[in-house]
């Protein structure tokens, strides 16, 4: 007897707010999946978009693309509010400024056959590679995802599927963080005894930040909410497949470098001590930039050094400001 193919019903949730620039390619990609068309639906969780996003969405069949006004911008709040309304066995999460590959849903659903598997995701590629900063951000992110193992602790909600019953079992998403909630839910899934599987062939094309200022602002936010997540779950400081211990360590090395400079000013420490840590970091950044230049055969990847410098600065400053808020020094 032929085995019945595992094809659970799927509801794909897309949190949106003014994504007119990207929503067409996002929806077109999702509606053209190789997965059976009658086995999945798309719900757009909107927060009063006013840039023409909803005009574009209105052109799609309402039986496949449903718009729900959530009244909030925070994705984890959106998800938790809508979770009880979802009747599907599996919930997919895709960003509104991303578009998935044609076989994405078919590929990420396959590992869920295993009762011990809670979710699955794949590699993040870059949609706007024509923009230099976006391309550099994409190379670094793509490299990390391409080096992931088969089983992973957590993954970005940029594109992932989870079994609904397991999301409900662990209490849904953490609503206290605007970012970092994907780390939190991944660790809680693992703590509950379930697996998240990496499927390298399942890819998504994401539109990354296009300017260094926008990238710094994003990393600053990550730093703020990263501190909140660390205080709640200290074990994330060990790092994981998405964010390594080396990445987490760098903001502290920046801080230590600043302390050494102050020590040189106040206590006349040896002059070489000022340059020791910055030199070590710069050498590491140069090595990584050269490696990615060779891997992706793009000489512009040498400029990754700038990305490597900005990210710890953003994280460090964000964490510092958030710590001042937590101890009530600033609001």
N, C-alpha and C positions, 0 to 999 in steps of 0.2 A: 504493500500500500504506500502511495506517495505521501511524503510528509507535508503537512500544511505549512505554507510559508508564514513566517512571523511578520504580520503587518498590522500592528495595533493602530487604533485611531490616534491621531496627533492634533493637538491645538498649538499653533505657533503664536507666541506672544511677542509683539514688537512695541516697545515703549517709544513714543514719538512726541516731538514738539518742534514744529517748524523745520521739517526735513524735505521741503519741496525739491531741493537740489538733488536728493538721492533716492526718494521713495519709489520712483518708477522702476529704476533698475533693481531695487530691492524686491519689489513685488513681482516683477517679471521673472526674476530668477526663482523665486519661491513657487510661482504658479506653473513653472515649466520643469518641475522635478520629475524624476523617473518613478517616484513612489506613486502608487495608485491615487488618482485624483479624488476619489470618493472616500479616501481614508485620512485626509487631513484638511484643516481649515486654518485661516489666518485671522487673528484678532489684533487690531491696532489700538494700543492703549494711549489715547491722545490726551493732551493737556491744553485744549483750546488753541490749537495751531491757527495762526492768522497770516501765514505767508503763501497761501495757495496750496498747501499740502493736501487739504481735504478736497479741494477741487480736482486734484489729480486722482486721489483715491476714489472719488465718486464715479470714475470711468470704469472701475473694475466691478465684476459681478458680486452682488451683495451676499450671495449664498456662499461665496468663497472668502471674501474679504469683509470683515465686520469691524466697524469703528465704535469704540467704547470711550466715552468721555470720563476720565478718572478724576479730574479736578486737582491732580497733584503731579509734580514733576519727578519726584523721587521714584526710580524704578522698583526698588524693593517694596515700597508701599503699594505701588500699582499692582505688582505681582500678588501680594498677599490679599489685596481686596478682590482680585478677580479669581483667585485659585478655587474658591468654593463653587464658582459658576461653571468651571471647566468639567465637562463630562468625559473627555478623552482619557485614555490610560497613560498617555505620554504627553508631556508639555515641552515644546521647543521654545528656545529663546534666541532671538536674532536682533541685532541692532538695526535701527532704521537707516543708518548710513553705511550699511554693508550689503553685499549680495553673495549668496552661496553658490557653489558649483552645482551642476545639473543633477548629480547623483548624491548630493550631500545628505538628504533625508534618508534615502535608502541605506547609505553606508553607516550613518550614526545609529539607526534603529537596530541594525543587525546584532551588535553586542548586547542589546537589552534582552535578548532571549535568555541569557543567563540570569537566574533569579537573584544572584549575588551582585549583579551589575545595576547601579542606580542611574548612571548617565554616560554620555559619550560626546566627544567633540573631536576637532581636528586642527589642522594647520591654518594660521592666519597669514594671508598674503595681502598685498597692497593694491588698492583700486586706483588711487591717484599717484601713480609712479612718475607721472610727468612733472610733479612738484618735487624739488630737491629735498626739502625738509621732510616731506611725507615719505619719500623714497628711503631716506636714511633711517627714519623711525621704523619703517617697515622691514628693512633688512635686519635690524637688531631683534625685532619681535619675531619675525619669521624664523630666524636662526634659533631662537630659544625653543620655539614650538617644534621645529624639525628635529631637535635633539631630545625630545621627550621620550620617556619609556612608554611601554604599552599600558601600564596602570599608573594613573596620576592621582595626586591628592586633591587637586582642584583645577579649575579652568575658568576663563573669562566667560561671562554670559553673552559675549558678542555673538557666539553661535554654539549652542549646546542643547542637548535634549536630556530630560530627567523623567523618571517614572513619577507620576502624580502621587501615588500612594506613599512613596518614600519621602517626598517633599512634605506631605502632610504629617507623616510619622515623626519627622524631626522638627516640626513646628514652623515650617516655611522660612522666609527670608528675614534677616536681621534688618529692621527698619531704622536703626540708629545711625547708619552710615549711608551717605549718598554714593560713596565708592567703597570698594573693599568687601561688599556683601557677597561677592562671588567667592572670595577666599573663605569667608566665614561658613558659607553653606557647604563648600567642598570639604572642609575639615570636619564639619558635623556629620556629613554623609559617611566619611571614612570612620569616624568615631562610632557610628552606629553599625559598623561592620559591612558596609557596602563598598563597591568599587566604582571608579570613574575610568572609562577607557579612552585612550587616545587612538584615533583612526586617522593616520597621516593622509590618506587619500581623500578624506572629507575636508574640503577647503572652503574658506570664505575670503572674499576680497573686501577689505575694510578701507574706508577713507580716513586716513590719519590726519593729524593737525598739519597745517600747511605753513606755519610760521614758527620761529623759535619762541616768540612771545606766547603764542597759544600753547605750545608744548610745555613751556615753563609753568604756565598757569595750571595746566592739567596735572603736572607732577606735584605742584604745590598742594593741590586738592588731595592727591594721593597721599602726600605726607601727613596732612591733617587727619584724615580718616584712618590712615595706616597706624597712627599712634593710638587711636581709639580701639582699633582691632587688636593691637598688641597688648593693651592693658586688659582687654577682655580675654585674650587667648595668647599668652606669652610664648607658647611653643611655635608660633609663626615666625619668631625671630631666627629659627634654625634654617629658614628658607625652604623652598620647594622647587618643583620643576618650572614654574612660571617665574618666580622671583627667588633667585639664588641667595645663599648666605653672603656671597661676595657683594652682590648688589645692595643688600641690607647694611652691610658693614661700611660702605663708602661714606654715607653722611657722617658717621661717627669719626671716620678718618679726617674728614674735612674739619669737623669740630676740634679734633685733637691738633690739627695743624694750626688752627686759630689760637688755641691755648699755648702752643709752643711759641708762636709769634709774640703773644703777650708776655710769656716767660722771658723771651729774649729782650723785650723792652724793659721789663721790670727787674730782671735778675741777671742780665747780661749772659744769657746762655750762648754757647758757641754758634757762630753765624751759620755753620753748615746744618744745624738742627732745623732751621727754618725751611730749608729746601728738601730735607730728606723725604718726608711723606709725599709732598706734591710731586717729587721726581718719581717715586715708586708708582704713584697713581698714573702719572703721565706715560710712563713706560708701559704699564698695563693697558692703557687706553690705545696707545699706538699699536701695540701687538694685536689687540682685538680688531682695530680698524683695518690693519693689513690683512688679517685673516678673513674678514668679511669682504674686503676688496678682491681677494683671490677667489673666494667661494662664489661670489655673485658676478665676478668679472666686470666690475664697474669701478673705475678709478675714483669716482666721486665718493665712494664709500670711505675713503681716507678721512673725509670730513666728519665721520662718525665720532671723532674725538670731541667735537662740540656737543653732540648729543650726550655723550658719556659724562661730560662736565656738568651740563645743565640739570640732568636728572637728579643726582645727589643733592645739588643746591636746592632744587625745588622740594624734594622730600624733606631735607633738613630744615628749611625755613618753615614749611608747612607744619612739621611736627613741633617746632619751637613755638610758633604762634598758637597752635592748639594746646600746648602745655600751659601757656600763659592764660588761656581761656579756662582751662580746667581748674587752675588754682586761683581763679577769679581776679587775676591782675588786670586783664582786659576783658571786654565783652565780646 
